[in-house]
Amino acid sequence: MEMGGRTTDSLTIANQEIAVRCGQMRQAELQFYADNPRVYTILGGEKEASQDEIEERLSAMDHVRVLIRSIRANGGLIDPVLVRDGDFVVLEGNSRLAAYRVLAKADPIRWGKIKVTLLPADVTDDVVLALLGEYHIIGRKDWAPYEQAGYLWRRCQIHGVEPSRIASEMGMSSKLVSHLIAVYSFMREHGDDDVSRWSYYDEFLKSHYIRRVRKADPTFDKVIVQKIKTGEIPRAIDVREKVTAICRVRGKTLTTFIGTKGSLEKCFERAVSRGATNEWVNRLRKFRGLICDPDTKDDFQEIGEDHLKKCVYELKKIHVAIGRILSRLE
């Protein structure tokens, strides 16, 4: 391995100071990282895919084509790729490596070497994943939600990191981390790895009314997945608005929706006629869902003392106002 223009530096990752070397390497010596969330996603979890296959799939992506034009215009990389010493796997910067490979086919001399930051060979997987999260969730945030969730899922399920610790590292709430992991797990469990359908399942697992139906009917998940895969539910917003409305009214409307193909619009219209989309009904149901959610008590316990006092004050005012309204309406 030849590394030109070498200097030494360090990176702080997961509360550790990691010594690194900076310089240039022949890009032909570098290997794509199959566990990188973006690479992992486009491969559909096929870890046995060859380096040539990874390169081919990455090179065909739109964002890599944009990178090619940017690198050519700038005369090289602005940010070096991060490489693990020993096996020369590119831990961060696989798209940039793919762009260099494309450029090198036309001009192998000019694009033969690439700027790198070389990490030690013994850097742990936990440190690597913390590094990727720092770059793509806290920093640039350029991963798609599915890719972010896949990263969080692997940290939790494969590397055994608690969601609370991940949340602390990422500056996210534990509730959000747990939700993203749950959505990714749901898609894996039901065999849907289509990145474009992430938002469907995100909405599906968010809704309190849908959650209530899922608990009552174990088959509901499979029904919804099938309706999404076949296009019977054409948009994610239909999950949020129409499926949720149907689940709110339940009864025969829900039974028809579950058992009848192509019944989304008809059942939604029936739900609307029963008041599922009335503005005041929706507001009150949403408020009730928030207040009655079992997690709400835990959320209040995590609030600081000053804010908790303010919340108690507001709740008491709401309690009095509700009593007045009910006395007039009943």
BELMO-V406928 format. One record per residue. N is the residue number from 1. SS is DSSP state (@ for helix, = for strand, . for the rest). OMEGA is omega in whole degrees, -180 to 180 (999 if undefined). D_CENTER is the distance of its C-alpha to the mean C-alpha in whole Angstrom. Layout:
N	SS	OMEGA	D_CENTER
N	SS	OMEGA	D_CENTER
This chain:
1	.	177	36
2	.	-180	38
3	=	-176	36
4	=	176	38
5	=	-170	38
6	=	171	36
7	=	178	36
8	=	-179	34
9	=	176	32
10	=	175	29
11	=	175	25
12	=	-177	24
13	=	178	21
14	.	178	21
15	.	177	24
16	=	176	26
17	=	-176	28
18	=	177	27
19	=	-180	30
20	=	173	29
21	=	-178	32
22	=	180	31
23	=	179	33
24	=	177	33
25	=	174	33
26	=	-176	33
27	@	179	30
28	@	-180	32
29	@	-173	31
30	.	-179	28
31	=	174	25
32	=	-178	22
33	.	-175	19
34	.	-179	18
35	.	174	16
36	.	-175	14
37	@	180	10
38	@	178	11
39	@	-180	14
40	@	-179	13
41	@	-177	11
42	@	177	14
43	.	-178	17
44	.	180	15
45	.	-180	16
46	.	-175	19
47	.	-178	20
48	.	-180	24
49	.	-178	23
50	.	176	26
51	@	179	25
52	@	180	27
53	@	177	24
54	@	180	22
55	@	-179	24
56	@	-177	24
57	@	178	21
58	@	-176	20
59	@	-179	23
60	.	-176	22
61	.	-175	19
62	@	-176	20
63	@	176	18
64	@	176	21
65	@	176	23
66	@	178	23
67	@	-179	23
68	@	-180	26
69	@	-179	28
70	@	-179	27
71	@	179	28
72	@	-179	31
73	@	-178	32
74	@	-179	31
75	.	179	33
76	.	-178	30
77	.	169	27
78	.	178	26
79	.	179	24
80	.	173	25
81	=	180	23
82	=	-172	22
83	=	175	24
84	=	179	25
85	.	178	29
86	.	179	31
87	.	177	29
88	.	175	28
89	=	178	24
90	=	-177	22
91	=	180	19
92	=	-179	18
93	.	-179	19
94	@	178	19
95	@	178	19
96	@	177	22
97	@	178	24
98	@	179	23
99	@	178	25
100	@	-180	28
101	@	178	28
102	@	-180	29
103	@	-177	31
104	@	178	33
105	@	179	34
106	@	-178	36
107	.	-175	37
108	.	-180	37
109	.	-177	39
110	.	-175	37
111	.	-179	33
112	.	-180	35
113	=	-177	33
114	=	-180	30
115	=	-177	29
116	=	164	28
117	=	-172	27
118	=	178	28
119	=	180	27
120	.	-179	29
121	.	-176	29
122	.	178	28
123	.	-173	25
124	.	178	23
125	@	-180	20
126	@	178	19
127	@	179	20
128	@	-179	18
129	@	176	15
130	@	178	15
131	@	-179	17
132	@	177	13
133	@	178	11
134	@	-178	14
135	@	-164	14
136	@	177	11
137	@	178	9
138	@	-174	13
139	@	-173	15
140	.	-179	14
141	.	-176	10
142	.	173	11
143	.	172	8
144	.	-180	6
145	@	179	3
146	@	180	4
147	@	177	5
148	@	-179	4
149	@	177	3
150	@	176	6
151	@	-179	8
152	@	-180	8
153	@	-179	9
154	@	177	12
155	@	-177	13
156	@	-171	13
157	@	-176	15
158	@	-176	16
159	.	172	17
160	.	179	18
161	.	-178	17
162	.	178	17
163	@	180	14
164	@	178	16
165	@	178	17
166	@	-179	13
167	@	180	13
168	@	-180	17
169	@	-174	16
170	@	-176	13
171	.	-180	15
172	.	176	12
173	.	178	14
174	@	-179	14
175	@	-180	13
176	@	179	10
177	@	-180	9
178	@	179	11
179	@	-180	9
180	@	178	6
181	@	-180	8
182	@	180	10
183	@	179	8
184	@	179	8
185	@	179	11
186	@	-180	13
187	@	177	12
188	@	-177	13
189	@	-177	16
190	.	171	17
191	.	177	17
192	.	180	15
193	.	178	13
194	.	-177	13
195	@	-177	10
196	@	-179	12
197	@	179	12
198	@	-174	8
199	@	177	10
200	@	-176	13
201	@	174	11
202	@	178	9
203	@	-177	13
204	@	-177	15
205	@	179	13
206	@	-167	14
207	.	176	18
208	@	-177	20
209	@	176	23
210	@	180	21
211	@	179	20
212	@	179	24
213	@	180	25
214	@	179	22
215	@	-178	24
216	@	-175	28
217	.	-178	27
218	.	-179	25
219	.	-172	25
220	@	-180	23
221	@	-178	20
222	@	179	22
223	@	-178	23
224	@	179	20
225	@	179	19
226	@	180	22
227	@	177	22
228	@	-177	19
229	@	-177	20
230	.	-179	23
231	.	177	22
232	.	168	24
233	.	-168	22
234	.	-175	21
235	.	178	19
236	@	-180	16
237	@	177	18
238	@	175	20
239	@	-177	18
240	@	-174	18
241	@	-171	22
242	@	179	24
243	@	178	22
244	@	179	22
245	@	179	26
246	@	179	27
247	@	177	26
248	@	-175	27
249	@	178	31
250	.	178	30
251	@	-178	34
252	@	180	35
253	@	179	33
254	@	180	30
255	@	178	32
256	@	-180	33
257	@	-179	29
258	@	-171	28
259	@	-174	31
260	.	177	32
261	.	176	30
262	.	-175	30
263	.	-174	30
264	@	-175	27
265	@	-179	30
266	@	-179	33
267	@	177	31
268	@	178	29
269	@	178	32
270	@	178	34
271	@	178	31
272	@	-179	32
273	@	179	36
274	.	173	35
275	.	-176	34
276	.	-177	30
277	.	174	29
278	.	-173	32
279	@	-179	31
280	@	177	32
281	@	-179	32
282	@	-180	28
283	@	-178	28
284	@	178	30
285	@	179	28
286	@	179	25
287	@	178	27
288	@	178	28
289	@	179	25
290	@	-176	24
291	@	-176	27
292	@	180	27
293	.	180	24
294	@	-180	24
295	@	-175	22
296	@	179	23
297	@	179	26
298	@	180	24
299	@	180	22
300	@	-179	26
301	@	-180	27
302	.	-179	25
303	.	177	26
304	.	-173	29
305	@	-179	32
306	@	-179	33
307	@	179	30
308	@	178	31
309	@	179	34
310	@	178	33
311	@	179	31
312	@	179	34
313	@	-179	36
314	@	179	34
315	@	178	34
316	@	178	38
317	@	178	38
318	@	-180	36
319	@	179	38
320	@	-178	41
321	@	179	40
322	@	178	39
323	@	180	42
324	@	-179	44
325	@	-179	42
326	@	-180	43
327	@	179	46
328	@	-174	47
329	@	-175	45
330	.	999	46
